[in-house]
Amino acid sequence: MIIKRTVQEDDGGKLIECIIESSNILKTNYFAHRKRLYVYFNRGKVYSYSNITEEVYENFEEADSQGEFLRGEIMKNPRKYPYFKEFSMTDYEIKEAKQVIQEWKNQQSQNF
């Protein structure tokens, strides 16, 4: 579930960043003009997936489970959507994203 979504646009194109409440995915960055999706996993590894059209990305965002969509539609098609291991996040970056998720969970529990 997407809990925070920001969009930045400039002359270079559109960047969409989402923080996701998921057992496997921590956050994503989507560069529309490059058709590239970066997935930041909970354990700190970051992979990029190529050839991700805006339509595919919208379907990813709208899915009931972004993790299931990623596995079922993108990862199972490596020829269509080639992937690369990019880098690993620092412990601080992981902690920062998880803090946003925890704050969201706290707000949700207060609303009940």
Summary of the structure (lengths in Angstrom):
residues: 112
radius of gyration: 14.1
end to end distance: 18.3
largest distance: 45.1
contacts: 303
relative contact order: 0.17
helix: 38%
strand: 37%
